[in-house]
Every structure is written in C-alpha cells, then in structure tokens.
C-alpha cells in the first residue's frame, strides 16, 4: 500500500506547531487588524485545517487575544531598548514614535482598543498589556532619577503623561497626509522633557542623535 499524501512530511512537535500558529496569527493581526485573525485565515497559509488551530486555541476569541498579546510583546521588546543610558533609551522610544516607525503599532493599539469596547476578555488583555508597557517605561524613568538624569518626583506620573502624548500622536496614524509642523513633530519629545524635568532642547538633540 502506498503512503498517504503528506505523511512524508516531518511532524512538528505540539509546542512548535502552537508557536507557528501564534507567530502567524500575530503577523496577521499587525498587518490586517485583529478582525482578520480567524481560525481559517491562520490555518490556510500554514497548510493545516482550522480544526488543528482550534485544537491549540479553544475559540476564535482565544486566538485573537493570544495574537494581540504576542504582537504587543514583540513590539515592546523593540520599543523599550535595553541598552544605553536612561536618557538614550527614552530618546530611542520617542524617535520610533516621532519618525513614524511605530505608526503600525499605533494603528494596532487603535484597533485593539476599539474592538475591546465590545469584547470584555480582549478589554482585560488590553489593560494588562498597557500595564506592562507602563512598568517598562517606569523602570527606565526610575533609573534616570537614580542616576540624576531625570528630575521627576513621581516616575509613574511622568510615564502616564508621556503615554498620553504618544497616544495623542498615534490617533493621527491613519491620516493620509503627513503633518510636519514642528509643534506636532516634536510633541512627544517636548511633553517627555516636561514630564521628566529636563530641557526640551537637550532631549530633542538626544532624539535626533538616535540612529
């Protein structure tokens, strides 16, 4: 008897197969929005049945939430650089935002927050990822205060102000035309400088110096 078609392919371990599904779901989420993350949309490019995806994720909602969390965790690792001084790490984050390199992330957050209005489980996930982002930025700000680079009495307050500025700029990520006025282009830098207690001109220079 001949072997069945496909049985010659090496079988993935369950852990690796789940990881493949999750990685692909996260890419779909970032590129096309969380609405596009379905069992079928994830299964077809991987050459598997939707039932296999369902085996690893109990529902479409579970898959969407897992894709959201994976995508945000991946982006977080790039947004909060672990190298350099606190000032350089803050400047690196701001540079990504003000240069437009993080526009896809701003769109993704807009997408997730809008959907979370109607999906309580996703809303809880959004809140948790926001907390993790705050923790990451607060850690940088605390290091800056300890080293004397920043002069903010409460790093959490400074963090909240900076993220409000980032979210404000991110609200325009879907605009068709670039708005290049300096008041807009340097808005996050100027708010961050005020929040952490440094001169705006100095922080602008640090942001401009980021490769």
NUBAMI-34539 format. One record per residue (C-alpha): residue number from 1; residue in three letters; z, y, x. Coordinates in steps of 0.001 Angstrom, whole numbers, plus 500000, padded with zeros to 6 digits. Example, Ala and Ser with C-alpha at 12.3 -4.5 7.8 and 13.67 -1.06 7.14 Angstrom:
// NUBAMI-34539
num_residu_c3_c2_c1
1_ALA_507800_495500_512300
2_SER_507140_498940_513670
This chain:
// NUBAMI-34539
num_residu_c3_c2_c1
1_UNK_500000_500000_500000
2_UNK_499112_503464_501324
3_UNK_501767_506081_501890
4_UNK_502169_508711_499204
5_UNK_500674_512113_499907
6_UNK_503158_514345_501699
7_UNK_505563_511615_502776
8_UNK_504412_512008_506375
9_UNK_505859_515491_506490
10_UNK_509234_515751_508168
11_UNK_512032_516258_505700
12_UNK_514235_519317_506079
13_UNK_517987_518924_506049
14_UNK_519624_520291_502875
15_UNK_521189_523143_504850
16_UNK_517874_524104_506425
17_UNK_515998_523836_503143
18_UNK_518526_526099_501419
19_UNK_518223_528573_504277
20_UNK_514426_528611_503968
21_UNK_514663_529253_500241
22_UNK_517190_532028_500733
23_UNK_515222_533721_503513
24_UNK_512068_533707_501403
25_UNK_513899_534977_498331
26_UNK_515350_537866_500350
27_UNK_511882_538811_501639
28_UNK_510511_538827_498090
29_UNK_513447_540955_496939
30_UNK_512925_543619_499606
31_UNK_509132_543688_499257
32_UNK_508736_543439_495495
33_UNK_512126_544033_493878
34_UNK_514821_541754_492537
35_UNK_512880_541282_489285
36_UNK_510306_539331_491300
37_UNK_512837_536793_492555
38_UNK_512304_533783_490278
39_UNK_512559_530056_490849
40_UNK_508774_529705_490682
41_UNK_507993_532742_492848
42_UNK_510217_531391_495609
43_UNK_509090_527765_495259
44_UNK_505309_528178_495302
45_UNK_504835_529704_498804
46_UNK_507182_527067_500213
47_UNK_505156_524259_498633
48_UNK_508069_522911_496610
49_UNK_508858_522570_492937
50_UNK_511015_525147_491106
51_UNK_513376_522288_490335
52_UNK_514149_521992_494049
53_UNK_515088_525676_494219
54_UNK_517230_525142_491124
55_UNK_518949_522272_492936
56_UNK_520280_524737_495513
57_UNK_520841_527694_493167
58_UNK_522248_526888_489758
59_UNK_520357_529640_487937
60_UNK_517833_532411_488447
61_UNK_520730_534873_488440
62_UNK_522469_532977_491238
63_UNK_519237_533061_493249
64_UNK_518787_536804_492661
65_UNK_522346_537578_493755
66_UNK_522071_535391_496835
67_UNK_518755_537046_497755
68_UNK_520288_540505_497300
69_UNK_523276_539672_499469
70_UNK_521138_538121_502212
71_UNK_518734_541075_502270
72_UNK_521562_543615_502443
73_UNK_523390_541665_505154
74_UNK_520212_541562_507254
75_UNK_519594_545278_506800
76_UNK_523235_546064_507542
77_UNK_523008_544448_510957
78_UNK_520184_546850_511840
79_UNK_521663_549927_510214
80_UNK_525028_549760_511979
81_UNK_524222_549388_515654
82_UNK_526995_547712_517631
83_UNK_526001_549273_520949
84_UNK_526890_552669_522360
85_UNK_529476_555294_521602
86_UNK_530600_556022_518026
87_UNK_528506_559200_518097
88_UNK_525414_557283_519186
89_UNK_525987_554593_516554
90_UNK_526375_557203_513826
91_UNK_523274_559006_515098
92_UNK_521302_555743_515076
93_UNK_522180_555151_511430
94_UNK_521261_558716_510488
95_UNK_517995_558500_512419
96_UNK_516899_555466_510411
97_UNK_517602_557320_507178
98_UNK_516068_560674_508088
99_UNK_512998_559203_509790
100_UNK_512059_557222_506694
101_UNK_512527_553877_508465
102_UNK_515141_552933_505883
103_UNK_513185_554014_502797
104_UNK_512599_550392_501838
105_UNK_516369_549905_501880
106_UNK_516910_553000_499727
107_UNK_514389_551641_497198
108_UNK_516142_548292_497251
109_UNK_519517_549864_496503
110_UNK_517979_551886_493668
111_UNK_516506_548674_492271
112_UNK_519773_546736_492530
113_UNK_521921_549473_491035
114_UNK_519559_549935_488123
115_UNK_519487_546219_487330
116_UNK_523246_545916_487740
117_UNK_523745_548150_484694
118_UNK_522801_545164_482550
119_UNK_523917_542240_484724
120_UNK_527684_542046_485361
121_UNK_527504_539401_488098
122_UNK_524971_541457_490021
123_UNK_527133_544560_489495
124_UNK_530058_542785_491148
125_UNK_527849_541788_494053
126_UNK_526571_545358_494445
127_UNK_530150_546637_494530
128_UNK_531101_544089_497197
129_UNK_528119_544955_499404
130_UNK_528940_548652_499051
131_UNK_532479_547866_500214
132_UNK_531173_546012_503252
133_UNK_528954_548980_504134
134_UNK_531922_551319_503822
135_UNK_534009_549067_506051
136_UNK_531285_549074_508694
137_UNK_530951_552854_508739
138_UNK_534702_553483_508562
139_UNK_535133_551268_511640
140_UNK_532680_553451_513572
141_UNK_534378_556646_512409
142_UNK_537830_555356_513335
143_UNK_536597_554538_516819
144_UNK_535196_558051_517052
145_UNK_538517_559581_516039
146_UNK_540384_557397_518534
147_UNK_538039_558413_521347
148_UNK_538199_562101_520433
149_UNK_534517_562300_519470
150_UNK_535263_562952_515777
151_UNK_537910_565132_514168
152_UNK_538075_563816_510609
153_UNK_541650_563270_509394
154_UNK_540581_560506_506984
155_UNK_537607_558345_508079
156_UNK_537236_556876_504595
157_UNK_536780_560332_503088
158_UNK_534173_561123_505755
159_UNK_532451_557808_505073
160_UNK_532218_558492_501342
161_UNK_530719_561932_501971
162_UNK_528128_560518_504371
163_UNK_527096_557770_501961
164_UNK_526783_560245_499103
165_UNK_524390_562224_501314
166_UNK_522430_559081_502173
167_UNK_522220_558052_498520
168_UNK_521119_561569_497577
169_UNK_518260_561459_500057
170_UNK_517467_557895_499047
171_UNK_516944_558996_495450
172_UNK_513644_560533_496621
173_UNK_512411_557387_498406
174_UNK_509818_556692_495702
175_UNK_508225_560144_495898
176_UNK_504511_560011_496676
177_UNK_504597_563037_498989
178_UNK_506866_563660_501954
179_UNK_509156_566660_501532
180_UNK_509504_568065_505037
181_UNK_511721_571132_504526
182_UNK_514398_571263_507269
183_UNK_517163_571583_504675
184_UNK_516124_568187_503339
185_UNK_515059_566562_506596
186_UNK_518412_567240_508311
187_UNK_520604_566965_505223
188_UNK_522334_563716_506178
189_UNK_522942_564945_509730
190_UNK_524454_568209_508528
191_UNK_526701_566512_505961
192_UNK_527794_563924_508517
193_UNK_528615_566640_511054
194_UNK_530752_568447_508474
195_UNK_532399_565183_507412
196_UNK_533390_564088_510923
197_UNK_534216_567555_512246
198_UNK_531514_568162_514854
199_UNK_528919_570890_515332
200_UNK_525703_570249_513360
201_UNK_523539_571290_516306
202_UNK_525173_568745_518577
203_UNK_524772_565893_516112
204_UNK_521142_566903_515491
205_UNK_520498_566572_519213
206_UNK_522079_563126_519217
207_UNK_519950_562050_516250
208_UNK_516768_563390_517873
209_UNK_517636_561537_521085
210_UNK_517682_558144_519339
211_UNK_514538_556221_520282
